[in-house]
Amino acid sequence: MSAEDQINSVNWQQIQPPRWANEIPRLLRLMLQSLDYTTRRNTIDTLSNHIAHQSGIYETTIATLPVLLYLLDDPAVNDKEWVLELLYVIRFQNPNLSKLYSQVYEIMLQAQDKISRFLNDANLINRLFAAHILSRFVLHADQSAARLRSRLQIEQDEDVKINVIYCLGELVSHNSSATKATITHILSDLEILAQSPYFYIRCHSLIAYIRIRHDETPDQFIEGLMQCVKEFSTEYDSPVLNAANTSYDICRALAQFSEPRRLNLMTHALSIATSRRMVYSLANELLWSYDFRRKDYVTPISLSEITHNQYRVIQAILSADLFWESGSNVSIEITYKTDLSSRDNLRKQLEQAKVVGD
């Protein structure tokens, strides 16, 4: 079977959402055939959006995965880096979220050995992507960690070493059964990495999350987390260790606190954030955490009756000027979730809402 046969084997017209699914076959062919770097780069970015929009899992993810995994083995595909990047953007580390997430996790699990082979690839970018993909196997953390530690022992490139250490930290952060010795060891390595300006915020947010997740005294890390929120920037963005991941770590660290602390901390963080990316991530986390969501991202949510916590969430978002800046795609997110098109409309509906519960 050729790559073209693999692409044609999918009934793309039956895949949801159709506006993405209908474009994917053309984009896959363009990625494989184009020799122009800019064209390929733009194609990868569009494909990433269609199969893992805002880090979500969709029918398009399930449909595209077998094609991507086939391409990893296809000798006719010389640039595996592009394929690995598309696999990397699929955040499948939460298999319990839904049936779709579970399906993707199982498909990726079957390909774990195939991906692991790229830890020994001559191309360091391929090694980087492979390491980060392996860090997503949270239900098989010990197995992935063993492979990453083996790579760490022989890795010569310092950037790859740093990323592998970070990936080991990611596995520990998701592994509720990690031993005290394992946690102490990886935290020690992350503290060293955090001394670099490049990794300061990234590592400190992960360190805080690990400590909070594993029941260490969390209060001492609140000030540091808030400092990360203030200093967060896309200045040190890179294809692998990128700003979106960093803001995600900060959000999930804050989300570990119990109510009412969690809502207080997250709304405060939203009020002090100075980066649109950070504001977007915090607002999105609040919308998801307090049930402003629908699985299809289209069905509007009525604000006619909301809880006290939901009221506070909308108030906080209304007060976040960066959220509403002209040209920001953040406003699209709240449009999807509440069928509102402007700040004034949201404010008006909030004034008319009936507040119940909580």
Long-range contacts (C-beta under 8 A, 24 or more apart in sequence): 1-70, 2-76, 3-28, 3-32, 3-67, 3-70, 3-71, 3-74, 3-76, 3-77, 4-29, 6-66, 6-67, 6-70, 6-71, 7-67, 10-63, 10-64, 10-66, 10-67, 12-63, 15-59, 15-60, 15-63, 16-58, 16-59, 16-60, 17-58, 17-59, 17-60, 17-296, 20-49, 20-50, 20-51, 20-53, 20-58, 20-60, 21-50, 21-59, 21-60, 21-63, 23-50, 24-50, 24-51, 24-60, 24-63, 24-64, 28-64, 28-67, 31-82, 32-71, 32-77, 40-82, 44-82, 44-85, 44-86, 47-86, 48-85, 48-86, 48-89, 51-86, 51-89, 51-90, 52-89, 52-90, 52-91, 54-284, 54-333, 55-89, 55-91, 55-244, 55-248, 57-90, 57-91, 57-92, 57-97, 57-98, 57-100, 57-101, 57-104, 58-100, 59-100, 61-90, 61-100, 61-104, 62-100, 62-103, 62-104, 62-107, 65-90, 65-104, 65-107, 65-108, 66-107, 69-107, 69-111, 69-114, 72-111, 72-114, 72-115, 72-118, 73-114, 80-118, 80-121, 80-123, 80-126, 81-123, 81-125, 81-126, 81-129, 84-115, 84-118, 84-125, 84-126, 84-129, 84-130, 84-133, 85-129, 85-239, 87-115, 87-129, 87-133, 88-129, 88-132, 88-133, 88-240, 91-136, 92-136, 93-135, 93-136, 93-137, 93-138, 93-174, 94-138, 95-138, 95-139, 98-295, 105-137, 105-139, 108-133, 108-136, 108-137, 109-137, 109-140, 112-137, 112-140, 112-143, 112-144, 116-147, 119-147, 119-148, 119-150, 119-151, 120-151, 124-157, 124-159, 124-160, 125-239, 125-240, 127-151, 127-155, 127-157, 127-160, 128-159, 128-160, 128-163, 128-240, 129-240, 131-160, 131-163, 131-164, 131-167, 132-163, 132-167, 132-170, 132-240, 134-167, 135-167, 135-168, 135-170, 135-171, 136-170, 137-171, 138-171, 138-174, 138-175, 141-171, 141-172, 141-174, 141-175, 141-178, 144-171, 145-171, 145-172, 162-193, 162-199, 163-240, 163-241, 165-189, 165-190, 165-193, 166-190, 166-193, 166-199, 166-202, 166-203, 166-206, 166-241, 169-203, 169-206, 169-207, 169-210, 170-206, 172-210, 173-206, 173-209, 173-210, 173-213, 176-213, 176-214, 178-214, 183-210, 183-214, 186-210, 187-211, 197-236, 198-236, 199-241, 200-231, 201-228, 201-231, 201-232, 201-233, 201-246, 201-250, 202-236, 202-241, 202-245, 202-246, 202-249, 204-228, 205-246, 205-249, 205-250, 205-253, 206-249, 208-253, 209-249, 209-252, 209-253, 209-256, 212-253, 212-256, 212-257, 213-256, 218-256, 218-257, 221-253, 222-265, 225-250, 225-253, 225-254, 225-269, 226-268, 226-269, 226-272, 229-269, 229-272, 229-273, 229-278, 229-282, 230-272, 230-273, 230-274, 232-273, 232-274, 232-275, 232-277, 232-278, 233-275, 234-275, 234-277, 243-277, 244-277, 244-281, 247-275, 247-277, 247-278, 247-280, 247-281, 247-282, 248-281, 250-278, 250-281, 251-281, 251-282, 251-284, 251-285, 252-285, 254-285, 255-285, 255-289, 259-309, 262-289, 263-290, 263-309, 263-312, 263-313, 266-316, 267-312, 267-313, 267-315, 267-316, 270-316, 270-317, 270-319, 270-320, 271-316, 271-319, 271-320, 273-320, 273-322, 274-322, 275-322, 276-322, 276-323, 276-325, 276-328, 276-330, 279-320, 279-322, 279-323, 279-330, 280-323, 280-328, 280-329, 280-330, 280-333, 283-317, 283-320, 283-323, 283-330, 283-333, 283-334, 284-330, 284-333, 286-313, 286-316, 286-317, 287-313, 287-317, 287-333, 287-334, 287-337, 292-337, 292-338, 293-337, 294-337, 297-336, 297-337, 298-336, 300-338, 300-339, 301-337, 301-338, 301-339, 303-338, 303-349, 303-350, 303-352, 303-353, 304-352, 304-353, 304-354, 305-353, 305-354, 305-356, 306-353, 306-354, 306-355, 306-356, 307-355, 307-356, 307-357, 307-358, 308-355, 308-357, 308-358, 309-358, 310-358, 311-350, 311-353, 311-355, 314-346, 314-350, 315-350, 317-346, 318-343, 318-346, 318-347, 318-350
